[in-house]
Amino acid sequence: MKRMRILGLALVAVFALGAITVASASATPAFYECKKESSKTEGKFSKGCTAAGTGYELAPGVGSKGKGFKSSGANAHLEVVVPPGVSKEFEGGATIKIECTSNKGVGSDVLPNKVDKVKTTFKGCSTLGNPCQSGSKKGEIITNELAGELVDTEYGVGQVLGPETGLTSATFTCTGIATTNVHGSLIGLVKGDVNTISKESETEFIVGPGLGAVPYVAENSKKETKISTYVPTVNVPTDKLGGVPGEHFLDSAIEKEGKPQGELPSGQVQVVKNKGEAIEIKAP
């Protein structure tokens, strides 16, 4: 892969923005649980808070047992977008998919609207017919510990996820191709326990043209350079996050034979099913 450079208005800005903490909004989604009242005549709900009654009330909480949650999913993939003219192998540009057949993970909910200790193991991972892995197990990619928070997006409740420490969400090597360090953060849309109490929920990660036109510099074998633009796909939604537009993106830093090859916009496509204690996300 030839040398790749992204202009300051593109990935350098994305990298900086991905590390920004979400600004406070007037109202943000928050976790609630069903709590027993001191008197049987108090409260608006019966036990479980799924029906009207007395004795129980919804109050800030993440479950009385503090067990956290487990997650699972089927097919998932990471899209890495190569601009036209920067790679000999993909001269016209390409979207390379690192595809995995299944995933399992764990994590914890933290008041008022945080998540932490989120870690996922992807299995059956490959790209272009070659296995990809983090360690010694073929086709297995394990993320670093991730953390984030609930946010209000234009599409509903979203969950930001990024590295709990440092910049790297995951590192893996695809045999005979390259090593990838995934940086930045992303947002998934939350369903199933929004404004309703439930032990189950889903988080959906999708991609779209959230960055708009991105400038880049391509350099050919003759050291000739050309400035152009392209529209990469990244995770969406990317705006209305506490009033701060477009601050969460993934970036894949590629290394080949120990040498940096470039930093490319990326996006995760995945539906995660979560199971844990009965809680409710109250949306603004």
C-alpha positions in Angstrom: 0.0 0.0 0.0 1.5 3.4 -1.0 1.9 6.2 1.4 -1.4 7.8 2.5 -1.8 11.2 3.9 -5.1 12.8 5.1 -5.3 16.6 5.2 -5.8 18.5 8.5 -9.5 19.2 7.9 -10.1 15.4 7.6 -8.7 12.7 9.8 -6.5 14.9 12.0 -9.7 16.8 13.0 -11.6 13.5 13.3 -8.9 12.1 15.6 -9.0 15.2 17.9 -12.8 15.3 17.9 -13.1 11.6 18.7 -11.4 12.2 22.1 -13.7 15.0 23.1 -16.0 14.4 26.1 -19.7 14.9 25.2 -20.9 18.3 26.3 -23.7 18.5 28.9 -27.1 19.0 27.4 -30.2 20.4 29.1 -31.5 16.8 29.4 -29.7 13.5 28.7 -30.9 9.8 28.8 -30.4 8.1 32.2 -30.8 4.7 33.8 -33.7 3.9 36.1 -34.7 0.8 38.1 -37.9 -0.4 39.8 -37.5 0.2 43.6 -39.7 -0.9 46.4 -41.3 1.9 48.4 -41.3 2.1 52.2 -45.2 2.0 52.2 -47.4 -0.3 50.1 -49.6 2.7 49.4 -46.8 4.7 47.8 -45.6 4.5 44.2 -47.2 4.3 40.8 -46.4 0.7 39.9 -46.8 -2.9 41.0 -43.8 -5.1 41.4 -41.6 -5.0 38.4 -42.9 -1.6 37.3 -44.5 -3.0 34.2 -48.1 -2.3 35.3 -49.9 0.5 37.2 -50.3 -0.1 41.0 -48.7 0.8 44.3 -45.7 -0.2 46.3 -43.0 0.4 43.6 -41.6 3.4 41.8 -39.0 4.0 39.1 -35.9 5.7 40.5 -32.3 6.3 39.3 -30.5 2.9 39.3 -28.8 0.2 37.3 -30.3 -2.9 39.0 -30.2 -4.0 42.7 -27.8 -6.9 42.1 -25.2 -4.9 40.2 -24.5 -7.7 37.8 -23.9 -5.6 34.7 -24.9 -7.0 31.3 -23.8 -9.6 28.8 -24.0 -9.1 25.0 -24.0 -11.3 21.9 -24.4 -11.0 18.2 -24.1 -12.7 14.9 -22.4 -11.3 11.8 -20.5 -8.0 12.3 -17.9 -6.2 10.3 -15.5 -3.2 10.4 -15.5 -1.1 7.2 -12.1 0.5 6.4 -12.4 3.1 3.5 -9.5 3.5 1.1 -9.6 6.7 -0.9 -9.0 6.5 -4.7 -5.4 6.9 -5.8 -3.6 6.1 -2.6 -3.2 2.3 -2.9 -1.7 0.3 -5.7 -3.9 -2.6 -4.8 -7.1 -0.5 -4.8 -6.3 2.3 -7.2 -9.9 3.3 -7.7 -10.6 3.3 -4.0 -12.4 0.6 -2.0 -14.2 -0.3 1.2 -12.5 -3.2 2.8 -14.5 -5.3 5.3 -13.1 -7.2 8.2 -15.9 -9.6 8.7 -16.7 -11.7 11.9 -19.3 -14.4 12.3 -20.1 -14.0 16.0 -19.4 -11.9 19.1 -19.9 -12.0 22.8 -19.1 -9.4 25.4 -19.7 -8.0 28.9 -20.0 -4.6 30.5 -21.4 -2.5 33.4 -24.0 0.3 33.6 -23.0 3.1 35.9 -25.2 6.0 37.2 -26.4 8.3 35.9 -25.9 7.3 32.2 -22.5 5.7 31.8 -21.2 2.3 30.7 -17.7 0.9 31.5 -15.6 -2.3 31.4 -17.2 -3.1 28.0 -15.2 -5.8 26.3 -16.1 -7.9 23.2 -14.6 -11.0 21.6 -15.3 -11.4 17.9 -14.8 -14.8 16.3 -14.5 -16.0 12.8 -12.9 -12.8 11.6 -11.3 -12.5 8.2 -10.7 -10.1 5.3 -9.9 -10.8 1.6 -9.8 -14.5 2.4 -7.2 -14.1 5.2 -7.8 -14.6 9.0 -7.6 -11.6 11.4 -6.8 -11.9 15.0 -5.6 -10.0 18.1 -3.6 -12.8 19.7 -2.8 -16.5 19.2 -6.3 -17.7 18.4 -7.0 -17.7 14.7 -9.9 -15.4 13.6 -10.4 -14.0 17.2 -10.4 -10.2 17.8 -10.7 -9.0 21.3 -11.3 -5.3 22.0 -9.6 -3.3 24.8 -11.9 -2.2 27.6 -14.3 0.4 26.4 -16.4 3.0 28.1 -19.0 5.6 27.2 -22.3 7.2 28.0 -25.9 7.6 26.8 -26.6 10.6 24.6 -29.5 12.2 22.8 -29.3 12.0 19.0 -31.7 13.1 16.3 -32.6 9.5 15.8 -33.3 8.6 19.5 -31.1 7.4 22.4 -27.6 6.6 21.4 -24.7 5.0 23.3 -21.2 6.3 22.8 -18.4 3.8 23.0 -14.6 4.4 22.9 -11.4 3.3 24.7 -11.6 3.4 28.5 -8.0 4.5 28.5 -5.7 5.7 25.7 -6.8 6.0 22.0 -7.0 2.4 20.8 -10.2 0.4 20.8 -8.7 -2.8 19.3 -5.6 -4.0 17.6 -5.5 -7.0 15.2 -3.4 -8.4 12.4 -4.8 -9.9 9.2 -2.4 -12.6 7.9 -0.3 -11.4 5.0 -2.1 -8.0 4.8 -1.5 -5.6 7.6 -1.9 -4.7 11.3 -4.8 -2.4 12.2 -5.1 -0.1 15.3 -8.7 1.1 15.6 -8.9 4.5 17.2 -11.6 6.9 18.2 -15.2 6.3 19.3 -18.6 5.5 17.8 -22.3 5.7 18.5 -24.9 2.9 18.5 -28.7 3.4 18.6 -30.3 1.8 21.7 -33.7 0.0 21.5 -35.8 -2.2 23.7 -35.5 -0.6 27.1 -36.0 3.1 26.2 -38.9 4.4 28.3 -39.9 0.9 29.2 -38.4 -1.4 31.8 -36.8 -4.6 30.4 -34.0 -7.1 31.0 -33.1 -7.1 27.3 -32.1 -4.4 24.8 -30.4 -3.9 21.5 -27.6 -1.6 20.3 -27.4 -1.1 16.6 -24.3 0.2 14.9 -24.8 1.4 11.3 -22.7 3.4 8.8 -23.4 6.3 6.4 -21.7 9.3 4.8 -21.4 11.2 8.1 -18.2 13.0 7.4 -19.3 14.5 4.0 -16.6 15.3 1.5 -13.1 14.6 3.0 -9.9 16.1 1.4 -6.8 13.9 1.1 -3.4 13.8 -0.6 -2.5 10.8 -2.8 1.1 10.1 -3.7 2.0 7.8 -6.7 5.2 5.8 -7.3 6.7 8.8 -9.1 6.2 10.9 -5.9 3.6 13.0 -7.7 0.9 14.3 -5.4 -2.7 15.2 -6.0 -5.2 16.8 -3.7 -8.8 15.5 -4.0 -11.9 14.6 -2.0 -14.0 11.6 -1.4 -17.0 10.7 0.8 -16.2 7.9 3.3 -18.8 5.9 5.2 -18.5 6.2 9.0 -20.8 5.4 12.0 -24.0 7.5 12.2 -25.6 9.3 13.9 -22.8 11.8 14.1 -24.5 14.9 15.3 -26.8 16.4 18.0 -24.6 15.0 20.7 -25.2 17.4 23.6 -25.3 20.2 21.1 -21.8 19.3 19.7 -22.0 18.4 16.0 -20.2 15.4 14.6 -17.6 14.5 17.2 -17.4 10.6 17.2 -15.7 8.7 14.5 -13.5 5.6 14.1 -10.1 5.7 12.5 -8.0 2.7 11.4 -4.3 3.2 11.6 -2.7 0.7 9.2 0.8 -0.8 9.6 2.5 -3.1 7.1 5.8 -4.8 8.0 6.1 -2.5 11.0 5.8 0.7 8.9 2.8 3.1 9.2 0.8 3.1 6.0 -1.9 5.7 6.8 -5.0 6.5 8.8 -8.4 5.7 7.2 -12.0 6.5 8.2 -13.9 3.4 9.4 -17.2 2.2 10.7 -18.6 -0.7 12.6 -21.7 -2.6 11.4 -23.3 -4.7 14.1 -26.5 -5.5 16.0 -25.7 -6.3 19.7 -28.3 -8.0 21.9 -27.9 -7.1 25.6 -29.2 -9.0 28.7 -28.9 -7.9 32.3 -31.0 -6.6 35.1 -34.4 -5.0 34.5 -33.7 -1.4 33.9 -35.2 1.5 31.9 -33.6 4.3 30.0 -35.6 7.4 30.4 -35.2 9.5 27.2 -35.4 13.3 27.3 
